[in-house]
Amino acid sequence: MEKFERAVAPGWWHGLAPLNYGYEACEPGHRFGPAVRHYHLLHFVLEGEGTFLKDGVLHRVGPGDLFVICPEEVTTYQASQTTPWKYVWLGFQAGETPEFLRPPVLRQPPVRKLFEQLRDQYQYGPQDGKIFALLYELLYRLSQDTPAPSRRPNDYASYAKAYLETSYMQPVSIQRIAAALHIDRRYLTNLFREAYGLPPQAYLMELRLEQAQRFLAQGYAVTEAASLAGFSDLSNFSRQYKRRFGQCPSARRSQDHL
């Protein structure tokens, strides 16, 4: 994994101060968090993909996107297993969070060249004046060019689907997902059904059963496969598995290991 980081000497100008910056080419699946920062932190994705979890909502992030971490927020981000991201980050202090940095992800803001310049500064040694200038230009560009955030109905369904796919092994509440999105649970259920053909509860059950089948094929015991797939009740797991696949999970495991 290629990575570098450099600290910036303390300094203030009109209440803003860069703290650190860096570049990282992540390994597949590389994860950071859950963690809390005490300053603002911006990540600009140059290549690849990953996910960003903030306020209970999972966002898929790709090339050209900028994801935003504000002070005291709990966040987690993880590189894709197949196309892990390469990003540049910039940490800075500010008296308050400007409105244009409130959205968790800024889609394709016109600031790529600024982050590329920030990445390239590393090879020239400490140049804190240049970092200050880049910070101010970056914030000015974002304040001028970033459109007001909007969210289409399909976005809610895709966020919920991504959350289920990454959290199926844990207790999942559709109500909590809806609350994190600030929408009604029934509205989310209807949007999900329209987008994917079944309600989120049914999608979660299918996802867990398919994962359990894979775990059984890999040699896990029935109790282990059930737990890893997110089932807390073994009898319910066996009943749902037989309904879905036409045989009990122990029979499937026996077949795979004859």
Disulfide bonds with the S-S distance in Angstrom:
none
